[in-house]
Amino acid sequence: MRRTACCVWGALLPPLSQYELRPQVVPGFDVEGCTMNQPGNDDVGARLIAVAESRFGKTPGTLSLESDLFEALKIDSYQALELLTEAEAAFGIEIPDYEMQDVRTFANLAAVIRRRL
């Protein structure tokens, strides 16, 4: 069976021909751009940055979603694991190691967290 990737979550779905399609309004979904525009999505990044600022003693407002985790916080891989553990506790989730392979920025980590919420 051929599968189709969903542009919102990246999930694999069966072909659409198997479903009866009816128009639906989904809050926070922009059909034209195929993006999420929920205000709550920014909250994940802001909370994540607040956790990092608190844990590593950074002045609030000095970190951004585009900041490199290692360079901005001046941390090593062990400290990155500490940050991950605190983020998991703050959001009440568990993040498997394989999801962290390509994470370099706060935005990358926030996206991983959003998938787990």
C-alpha positions, 0 to 999 in steps of 0.5 A: 500500500502506498503511503502519503506524508502529511505536511503538518506532522510528517506522519505517514497516512494511507492514500486519501482515496480510502477516505470519504473526504469532507471539508473540515475546519481545523483550528490553527491550520493554514491550508494554503501554506500547510503550516501550524499557526497556533499561538500555543506553539510559541509557548513551547519555545518560550518555556524551553528557553526559560528552562535553559536560562534558569538552568544555566544562569543566562540573562532572560532575553539573551537566547532565541529559538535560532540560538545554537544550544551548545554555543549559546549556553556554552555547554558540553554533551553532558550538560545538554543531557541535563537540559534535555532531562529538565525539559522532559520534566518541565513538559511531562514528556520523554524524548528518545535519543534517536529524536535528538540526533539532528537537534542543534537549536532551541527551535529544533528541540521545541519541534521535538517537544511539540511532537511529544505533547 
